[in-house]
Amino acid sequence: MLYHAHEMQKAWLSHASSMASIGAEMLTNPINPLGYTGLGPMAASALEVFAHATAVYGKPAFGIEVIETGGKSYPVIESTVVNMPFGDLKRFRLEGLDTEGGTDRPKLLIAAPMSGHYATLLRGTVERMLESCEVYITDWADAKTVPLHEGTFDLDDYIDYLIQFLDHIRASQNGERPHMMAVCQPSVPAYAATALMNASKHPARPQTLTMMGGPIDTRESPTSVNDMAMKRPIEWFQNTVIATVPMQHRGAGRQVYPGFMQLASFMSMNLGSHMTSHYEMFKHLNAGDDDSAQATKDFYDEYRSVCDMTAEFYLQTVEEVFQTHSIPNGEFRHKGELVDLNAIKDTALLAIEGERDDISGLGQTKAALKLAAKLSEKKKRYYMAEGAGHYGIFNGSRWRNKVAPVVEEFIGAHG
């Protein structure tokens, strides 16, 4: 019933959004006398904000066309190089600089979060790293689009996908071992995959692993996100937030944690700031400052584009990461096999945290360095981005000017 109620609401709001958009256009039409009064532009601005806030958003495009590096501009070639039921591997290379057979530029796999948003949320991360690396990224599927016959997808499968993607990159790049960067939630499976690959001396084990704002040990500086997961038993999550995909989608019948619920959770955490942002958008529109209004629109176009994740992945993550703390307790298992973090001896680790991160508190990512007890201290580094919140460590000016250079230097030192 939860999913059906949302679909009905979405249909109603979509109609209301269209009507509001039409109304805004009519009020700003040069032939409409109301457009030359104070009331007309104000009403048009209000309608435009409402239309944008209630619109239905699909999967955004990366849309990265040109990158400037070394004083030259290069067209970006985007391609899907591995296609899997629950996620693809995308490759970004610079035409005229990155060849099919490989170059001297490092190969970087970015593990995108499977936490309600599409991989395009890391568009700024990809753009900046393209200046120094050939970039690959995990492009996870919206679970409601994956037919039931494709089976299940849990945290173990996420780890398997990462290993397969790393192996593909190595095989297609003349045997060169890639680097890996995990942003937020995938720090856990990326860390586990790195341990498993080090233990087996896998030829594609990453040369470096950068973990950014990852919940390795959520007992350190717990946030409201951590507290919520700890207060309720796993059965509560199973019975309260898991829904069944309706018949109109390809994944009909699949059990999922809906993206719209995750978005509601994110919005409620900072409701005041979101309301202020929309009010500022209204003021910009009313003042004719379309550029400032468009910047807010662009952010929310991405922010409100959400996707579902499989129930088994969501529940396993809540239980293992936030409730039993199996990684820091040395009890995390991958398909029954105990993951030995002491096996990490050949992959350099970089932990990055934001000073004002309200999702993954200070110390949660840094814990990964201590847990890899057998790794040489020369292969470990910690960086705290001063003044940065959760999104600031992988997007925006702090990311571009402060954090990214640290990542590039680390990759260069251990490549």
C-alpha positions, 0 to 999 in steps of 0.5 A: 500500500505504501508504494501505491499511495506514493504512485498516486500522489506522484501522479497528482503532483505531476499534474499540479506541477504541469498546471503551475508551470503553464500558469507561470508561463502565462503570467510572464507572457509579454502580451499579458498585462498582469506581467507588468504589475507587481502581482504578476511576477510574484505569482509567476515566481511562486508558481515556478517554485511550486512546479519545480518542487513537485515535478517528477524526476527521472535518472539524470545524465552525467553530461560531462562534455569537456575537461581542461587539463594541462592547459588544453581542453579535451572532449570526454568520451563516456561509455558503458564497458560492463553491463550487469543486472544491478549495475553497470561499469561506466568509463570516462576518458579524454579523447586524444589523451586516453587511448583504448590500450591504456596510457600512463594516467592512473585508472580510478574506479569510483564506487558510488553509493547505493543509498537512494541517489543515482551515481550522477550525484558524483558528477563533480567528483568524476569531473575533477578526477578526470583532470588526472585520471582515467575514471570508471564509476559504478552506475547502480540500477534502480531496483524497481527496474530489475525483473525478479528473475535476475535474482537478489542483490545484497552487500555480498553481491556489491562486493562481488561487483566491485571485484569484477569491475576492478578485474575488468579494468586491469584486464583492459589496461594491459594488466595495470592495477587500478585505484579505487575511491569509495564515497560514503556508504560503499566505503564498507564493501570497498574496504571488504573487497580490498581485504579479500583481494589482498588475502588472495593476492588477486591481480586486480587488487587496488593500488590505493583505496580512498574512503570518503565519509564512510561508516566504517565504525559508526560508534565513533561520533554517532550522528542522527542517522546512526542513532535512528538505526540503533534505536530500532530492531531490524524487524522494525525496518523489515516491517515498516520501510520495505515495500513491494514494487507495483505492477507497472514497473519492470521489477514488479513484486521485488521487495525494495527500500523505496528511494522516495522514503530515503529522500524524505529522510534526507529532507527531514534532517535539514528541513529548515535549510531546504525551505530556506533554499526554496524561499531564496529561489523565489526571491531570485526569480522575483528579482529577475536573477535567473542564474542564481535561481537556476543554480538552486534548481540544478541542485534539486534536480539532482537531489530529488532524482532518487532510485530504489535499492533492494530490500536485502541490501538495505537490511543487511547494511543496516544490520552489519554496519549500524547495529552489529558493527561487524567490520570494526568487531572483526566479524564481517563475513562475505558469503560465509568467509570471514573478512580478515582486515589484517590481510591488507598489506599491498593497498595504500589507504587514504581516509577523508572526513569532513569536519562538519559531516552530519551523516558520517561523524569524525572518526568513523572513516579514520577507524579503517586505518587502525583496523588494517593493523598489518599495513605499513604506516607509510601506506596510510594517510588521514585528511580532515577537510576543514569546514566541509560537510558530508557533500563538501568532501566530494563536490563543490569548491572545497572538493576541487581545491582542497580534497582532490589534490590530496587524493591525486597526490596519494595516488601518485605516491602509491601508484 
